[in-house]
Amino acid sequence: MPTDACWFFYDCNGCGVKLRPNAGDCCVFCSFGTIPCPPIQETRADRKGATCCGGR
């Protein structure tokens, strides 16, 4: 998972499906990852309340 970028789309190498975030999520990592994306992790650690991926 990149620590300096958000991915809104992801093309699955296994089946070829283009994944998009679920409603309310900012990136595919938030929707389909086993852990939240880095901006969400940092927000939880810092308790600052920043939005996922810079609000994109």
Buried (B, 14 or more C-beta within 10 A) or exposed (E): BEEEEBBEEBEEEEEEEEBBBEEEBBBBBBBBEEEBBBBBBEBEEEEEEEEBBEEE
